[in-house]
Amino acid sequence: MLLKNGVYGVSYDQVAALNQSRVGDPVYTCLVKLPRHCPPGDNRGKLYTTTNLRTEESWTLPDAEHMCGGA
C-alpha cells in the first residue's frame, strides 16, 4: 500500500480493511511506533495506523518487510 503522502504499508497477507478501500478515499495516518537502536542510515521499521474515513476501518502496517538491522 502506498499513500499519497509517500507512506508505505507492507504486508504479506490480505488486509481486510484495505479490501474495502477505494483509490481517492480520505484517510488519517498516524505514526504509532519508531524503531530503536538502528544502524546509521537504516530507516526501516516505522509502524503506522491508518483509518479510512469513508469506511471507518483501520489497519496497522510497518513501512518495510523487515525491521531496521534485519535482512
DOROBA-231727 format. One record per atom (N, C-alpha, C, O): residue in one letter; atom name; x, y, z; residue number from 1; chain. Coordinates in pm, whole numbers. Example, Ala and Ser with C-alpha at 12.3 -4.5 7.8 and 13.67 -1.06 7.14 Angstrom:
BEGIN
  r   a    east   north      up    k  c
  a   N    1319    -569     780    1  A
  a  CA    1230    -450     780    1  A
  a   C    1320    -330     780    1  A
  a   O    1424    -332     846    1  A
  s   N    1285    -225     708    2  A
  s  CA    1367    -106     714    2  A
  s   C    1290       3     787    2  A
  s   O    1341     114     804    2  A
//
This chain:
BEGIN
  r   a    east   north      up    k  c
  m   N      83    -115       0    1  A
  m  CA       0       0       0    1  A
  m   C      89     123       0    1  A
  m   O     186     130      76    1  A
  l   N      58     219     -84    2  A
  l  CA     130     346     -89    2  A
  l   C      27     458     -80    2  A
  l   O     -65     466    -161    2  A
  l   N      45     543      20    3  A
  l  CA     -46     656      35    3  A
  l   C       8     776     -42    3  A
  l   O     126     782     -76    3  A
  k   N     -79     870     -69    4  A
  k  CA     -43     989    -146    4  A
  k   C      70    1068     -80    4  A
  k   O     146    1135    -150    4  A
  n   N      81    1061      53    5  A
  n  CA     185    1134     125    5  A
  n   C     319    1061     127    5  A
  n   O     414    1107     190    5  A
  g   N     327     945      57    6  A
  g  CA     452     872      47    6  A
  g   C     472     764     152    6  A
  g   O     573     695     149    6  A
  v   N     379     748     244    7  A
  v  CA     389     645     347    7  A
  v   C     358     510     285    7  A
  v   O     258     492     215    7  A
  y   N     447     413     312    8  A
  y  CA     427     276     266    8  A
  y   C     369     192     377    8  A
  y   O     393     219     495    8  A
  g   N     293      91     342    9  A
  g  CA     247     -12     433    9  A
  g   C     271    -146     367    9  A
  g   O     232    -166     252    9  A
  v   N     337    -237     439   10  A
  v  CA     377    -365     380   10  A
  v   C     317    -480     459   10  A
  v   O     324    -483     582   10  A
  s   N     258    -575     388   11  A
  s  CA     204    -695     450   11  A
  s   C     212    -810     351   11  A
  s   O     189    -792     231   11  A
  y   N     243    -929     401   12  A
  y  CA     241   -1049     318   12  A
  y   C     100   -1105     306   12  A
  y   O      73   -1188     220   12  A
  d   N       9   -1058     392   13  A
  d  CA    -128   -1109     397   13  A
  d   C    -225   -1006     340   13  A
  d   O    -194    -888     331   13  A
  q   N    -343   -1054     301   14  A
  q  CA    -451    -964     263   14  A
  q   C    -493    -887     388   14  A
  q   O    -502    -944     496   14  A
  v   N    -519    -759     373   15  A
  v  CA    -567    -677     484   15  A
  v   C    -713    -643     454   15  A
  v   O    -742    -567     361   15  A
  a   N    -804    -700     534   16  A
  a  CA    -947    -688     505   16  A
  a   C    -991    -542     492   16  A
  a   O   -1068    -510     403   16  A
  a   N    -943    -455     579   17  A
  a  CA    -983    -314     574   17  A
  a   C    -939    -248     444   17  A
  a   O   -1007    -159     393   17  A
  l   N    -827    -291     390   18  A
  l  CA    -781    -236     262   18  A
  l   C    -868    -282     146   18  A
  l   O    -885    -209      49   18  A
  n   N    -923    -402     156   19  A
  n  CA   -1010    -452      50   19  A
  n   C   -1133    -364      32   19  A
  n   O   -1187    -356     -79   19  A
  q   N   -1177    -298     138   20  A
  q  CA   -1295    -212     132   20  A
  q   C   -1261     -70      87   20  A
  q   O   -1351       9      58   20  A
  s   N   -1131     -38      81   21  A
  s  CA   -1088      97      45   21  A
  s   C   -1088     117    -106   21  A
  s   O   -1072      22    -183   21  A
  r   N   -1104     242    -146   22  A
  r  CA   -1102     279    -287   22  A
  r   C    -997     388    -308   22  A
  r   O    -968     466    -217   22  A
  v   N    -941     391    -427   23  A
  v  CA    -849     499    -462   23  A
  v   C    -921     631    -442   23  A
  v   O   -1034     649    -487   23  A
  g   N    -856     723    -374   24  A
  g  CA    -914     854    -350   24  A
  g   C    -988     868    -218   24  A
  g   O   -1027     979    -181   24  A
  d   N   -1007     757    -146   25  A
  d  CA   -1071     767     -14   25  A
  d   C    -985     853      77   25  A
  d   O    -862     841      76   25  A
  p   N   -1047     939     157   26  A
  p  CA    -969    1015     255   26  A
  p   C    -928     922     370   26  A
  p   O   -1007     839     415   26  A
  v   N    -806     938     415   27  A
  v  CA    -756     856     526   27  A
  v   C    -685     945     628   27  A
  v   O    -643    1056     597   27  A
  y   N    -673     893     748   28  A
  y  CA    -597     956     855   28  A
  y   C    -488     857     891   28  A
  y   O    -517     742     925   28  A
  t   N    -362     900     885   29  A
  t  CA    -249     812     913   29  A
  t   C    -171     865    1031   29  A
  t   O    -143     985    1040   29  A
  c   N    -136     776    1122   30  A
  c  CA     -65     815    1243   30  A
  c   C      57     724    1262   30  A
  c   O      45     601    1255   30  A
  l   N     172     784    1284   31  A
  l  CA     293     708    1319   31  A
  l   C     278     662    1463   31  A
  l   O     269     745    1553   31  A
  v   N     275     530    1485   32  A
  v  CA     249     478    1620   32  A
  v   C     372     418    1686   32  A
  v   O     372     397    1808   32  A
  k   N     477     390    1609   33  A
  k  CA     598     333    1670   33  A
  k   C     719     360    1582   33  A
  k   O     715     345    1460   33  A
  l   N     827     401    1647   34  A
  l  CA     954     421    1579   34  A
  l   C    1051     312    1623   34  A
  l   O    1052     274    1740   34  A
  p   N    1132     260    1530   35  A
  p  CA    1231     160    1569   35  A
  p   C    1339     224    1655   35  A
  p   O    1362     345    1648   35  A
  r   N    1405     144    1736   36  A
  r  CA    1512     193    1823   36  A
  r   C    1641     118    1796   36  A
  r   O    1639       3    1751   36  A
  h   N    1751     183    1823   37  A
  h  CA    1885     123    1813   37  A
  h   C    1914      71    1673   37  A
  h   O    1966     -40    1656   37  A
  c   N    1882     150    1573   38  A
  c  CA    1904     111    1433   38  A
  c   C    2042     153    1386   38  A
  c   O    2097     252    1434   38  A
  p   N    2099      77    1292   39  A
  p  CA    2226     119    1232   39  A
  p   C    2209     252    1159   39  A
  p   O    2100     280    1108   39  A
  p   N    2312     334    1153   40  A
  p  CA    2303     461    1081   40  A
  p   C    2255     440     938   40  A
  p   O    2305     353     867   40  A
  g   N    2158     520     895   41  A
  g  CA    2107     513     759   41  A
  g   C    1999     410     735   41  A
  g   O    1940     408     627   41  A
  d   N    1971     325     833   42  A
  d  CA    1867     223     818   42  A
  d   C    1739     276     882   42  A
  d   O    1725     272    1005   42  A
  n   N    1649     326     801   43  A
  n  CA    1528     392     850   43  A
  n   C    1405     303     850   43  A
  n   O    1294     352     869   43  A
  r   N    1422     174     827   44  A
  r  CA    1307      83     822   44  A
  r   C    1249      58     961   44  A
  r   O    1316      77    1063   44  A
  g   N    1124      14     962   45  A
  g  CA    1064     -34    1085   45  A
  g   C     963      59    1150   45  A
  g   O     917      31    1261   45  A
  k   N     927     167    1084   46  A
  k  CA     822     253    1138   46  A
  k   C     688     180    1126   46  A
  k   O     664     108    1030   46  A
  l   N     602     202    1224   47  A
  l  CA     471     138    1225   47  A
  l   C     364     246    1219   47  A
  l   O     365     339    1299   47  A
  y   N     272     232    1123   48  A
  y  CA     166     331    1102   48  A
  y   C      29     266    1116   48  A
  y   O       7     154    1072   48  A
  t   N     -61     339    1179   49  A
  t  CA    -202     301    1178   49  A
  t   C    -275     399    1087   49  A
  t   O    -261     520    1100   49  A
  t   N    -353     344     996   50  A
  t  CA    -429     426     901   50  A
  t   C    -576     393     915   50  A
  t   O    -615     277     927   50  A
  t   N    -659     497     914   51  A
  t  CA    -804     481     919   51  A
  t   C    -864     540     793   51  A
  t   O    -838     655     758   51  A
  n   N    -944     461     725   52  A
  n  CA   -1018     509     609   52  A
  n   C   -1138     585     663   52  A
  n   O   -1222     528     733   52  A
  l   N   -1147     713     630   53  A
  l  CA   -1253     797     685   53  A
  l   C   -1389     771     621   53  A
  l   O   -1492     810     676   53  A
  r   N   -1390     705     505   54  A
  r  CA   -1518     669     442   54  A
  r   C   -1575     544     507   54  A
  r   O   -1693     540     542   54  A
  t   N   -1492     441     524   55  A
  t  CA   -1540     314     578   55  A
  t   C   -1526     305     729   55  A
  t   O   -1589     220     792   55  A
  e   N   -1444     393     788   56  A
  e  CA   -1413     393     931   56  A
  e   C   -1341     267     976   56  A
  e   O   -1344     233    1094   56  A
  e   N   -1277     198     883   57  A
  e  CA   -1197      80     916   57  A
  e   C   -1050     122     926   57  A
  e   O   -1005     212     856   57  A
  s   N    -977      54    1014   58  A
  s  CA    -836      86    1037   58  A
  s   C    -748     -36    1018   58  A
  s   O    -794    -150    1028   58  A
  w   N    -620      -9     991   59  A
  w  CA    -520    -115     982   59  A
  w   C    -387     -58    1028   59  A
  w   O    -363      62    1020   59  A
  t   N    -302    -146    1076   60  A
  t  CA    -168    -108    1121   60  A
  t   C     -67    -192    1046   60  A
  t   O     -74    -314    1046   60  A
  l   N      28    -123     980   61  A
  l  CA     129    -192     899   61  A
  l   C     265    -125     916   61  A
  l   O     273      -5     940   61  A
  p   N     372    -205     904   62  A
  p  CA     506    -147     902   62  A
  p   C     536     -87     765   62  A
  p   O     464    -112     668   62  A
  d   N     642      -7     758   63  A
  d  CA     679      57     631   63  A
  d   C     777     -24     549   63  A
  d   O     820      21     443   63  A
  a   N     814    -143     597   64  A
  a  CA     909    -228     524   64  A
  a   C     886    -374     564   64  A
  a   O     821    -403     664   64  A
  e   N     941    -464     483   65  A
  e  CA     927    -608     511   65  A
  e   C    1003    -650     637   65  A
  e   O     964    -745     704   65  A
  h   N    1113    -577     668   66  A
  h  CA    1197    -612     782   66  A
  h   C    1220    -489     868   66  A
  h   O    1216    -376     820   66  A
  m   N    1243    -512     996   67  A
  m  CA    1277    -403    1085   67  A
  m   C    1419    -359    1059   67  A
  m   O    1496    -430     994   67  A
  c   N    1455    -242    1109   68  A
  c  CA    1591    -193    1087   68  A
  c   C    1692    -295    1143   68  A
  c   O    1667    -359    1245   68  A
  g   N    1804    -307    1074   69  A
  g  CA    1906    -403    1114   69  A
  g   C    1876    -545    1070   69  A
  g   O    1960    -633    1086   69  A
  g   N    1755    -569    1013   70  A
  g  CA    1716    -703     970   70  A
  g   C    1762    -731     828   70  A
  g   O    1829    -649     766   70  A
  a   N    1726    -848     777   71  A
  a  CA    1766    -892     644   71  A
  a   C    1714    -803     535   71  A
  a   O    1739    -827     418   71  A
//
